[in-house]
């Protein structure tokens, strides 16, 4: 009986480790499509805004010795369950696309 409970515990721990990323409900994207076209890493901030329109929100983070980081938040579909798309720019270039629910 002790062996069965150890196997059960190991299975439970492994299942938890595998499923944790799913619980976060966030995922990185390599590209995304908006009404104005396809958006991918390396594009500049102005290209994204010209293709996707004005963002719902934006944030700028800057430090003394670090390049400026901008985040633009979009929601392309009107549905309440539609994900937010967060574009992150460093030095004006798109470095990350994240989908968040």
Backbone torsions as a table, in degrees:
resi	resn	phi	psi	omega
1	UNK	NA	-34.7	178.0
2	UNK	-64.4	-36.3	179.4
3	UNK	-67.6	-40.7	179.5
4	UNK	-63.5	-42.7	-179.0
5	UNK	-67.9	-33.5	176.7
6	UNK	-67.8	-44.0	177.2
7	UNK	-61.1	-42.3	178.8
8	UNK	-61.7	-44.9	-179.1
9	UNK	-63.3	-43.9	178.5
10	UNK	-63.1	-40.7	178.0
11	UNK	-63.3	-42.5	179.5
12	UNK	-63.8	-42.9	179.3
13	UNK	-64.3	-45.5	178.5
14	UNK	-61.5	-43.8	179.0
15	UNK	-61.8	-39.3	179.3
16	UNK	-65.2	-43.9	-179.7
17	UNK	-63.2	-41.7	-179.3
18	UNK	-68.0	-36.6	-174.4
19	UNK	-87.7	-13.1	-177.6
20	UNK	-56.0	-43.8	178.2
21	UNK	-60.6	-30.5	179.0
22	UNK	-69.1	-30.5	-178.9
23	UNK	-70.4	-26.9	-177.8
24	UNK	-68.4	-25.1	179.4
25	UNK	57.7	32.0	175.0
26	UNK	-129.9	145.0	174.7
27	UNK	-149.6	148.3	176.9
28	UNK	-81.4	145.5	179.1
29	UNK	-122.7	147.3	176.2
30	UNK	-88.2	-22.9	178.0
31	UNK	-160.2	167.0	178.2
32	UNK	-152.9	156.3	-180.0
33	UNK	-115.1	132.0	171.9
34	UNK	-121.0	-178.9	-174.6
35	UNK	-56.8	-33.9	-176.4
36	UNK	-87.3	-4.3	178.6
37	UNK	141.6	-168.4	-175.0
38	UNK	-88.2	133.6	179.9
39	UNK	-114.5	134.3	-179.7
40	UNK	-144.9	164.5	179.9
41	UNK	-54.6	145.1	178.1
42	UNK	96.4	-16.8	178.7
43	UNK	-70.9	156.6	177.2
44	UNK	-91.5	164.2	-174.2
45	UNK	-56.7	-40.5	-176.4
46	UNK	-70.6	-32.3	174.5
47	UNK	-64.1	-42.8	-179.8
48	UNK	-63.8	-46.7	-179.5
49	UNK	-64.4	-38.8	-179.7
50	UNK	-68.3	-29.4	179.4
51	UNK	-87.5	-33.1	-173.4
52	UNK	-107.1	-9.2	-178.1
53	UNK	86.6	-171.9	-179.6
54	UNK	-71.5	139.1	179.2
55	UNK	-74.0	159.5	174.2
56	UNK	-68.0	-34.8	-179.4
57	UNK	-152.5	158.4	174.2
58	UNK	-149.8	153.8	-177.5
59	UNK	-141.6	140.1	176.0
60	UNK	-121.4	130.0	179.2
61	UNK	-120.0	127.3	177.7
62	UNK	-139.5	145.3	177.5
63	UNK	-125.8	167.7	-177.4
64	UNK	-60.3	-47.5	-174.3
65	UNK	-109.9	14.6	-177.1
66	UNK	-121.7	149.4	177.0
67	UNK	-66.7	151.7	-179.4
68	UNK	-64.2	138.3	176.3
69	UNK	-117.5	126.1	177.4
70	UNK	-114.4	142.4	173.8
71	UNK	-124.0	130.7	176.0
72	UNK	-117.0	133.8	-177.9
73	UNK	-113.4	128.3	179.5
74	UNK	-126.5	154.1	168.6
75	UNK	-134.8	105.9	-171.3
76	UNK	-79.7	-24.7	-179.9
77	UNK	-111.3	151.3	-176.7
78	UNK	-81.4	-10.6	-178.0
79	UNK	-63.4	139.1	178.1
80	UNK	-61.0	-25.0	-178.8
81	UNK	-91.6	-0.5	179.9
82	UNK	-66.8	142.9	-177.9
83	UNK	-75.2	157.1	169.1
84	UNK	-85.5	142.2	174.7
85	UNK	-112.3	123.9	-177.1
86	UNK	-114.3	116.9	177.3
87	UNK	-97.7	130.6	177.8
88	UNK	-114.5	128.5	-178.4
89	UNK	-117.8	138.5	171.7
90	UNK	-125.3	125.7	-177.4
91	UNK	61.5	28.0	177.8
92	UNK	85.8	-4.9	-178.3
93	UNK	-107.1	140.3	-179.7
94	UNK	-70.0	119.5	-178.3
95	UNK	-113.7	-17.3	-178.0
96	UNK	-154.5	141.6	173.4
97	UNK	-125.0	121.3	-177.9
98	UNK	-123.8	137.4	175.3
99	UNK	-105.7	128.5	-177.0
100	UNK	-132.3	132.1	179.2
101	UNK	-105.2	NA	NA
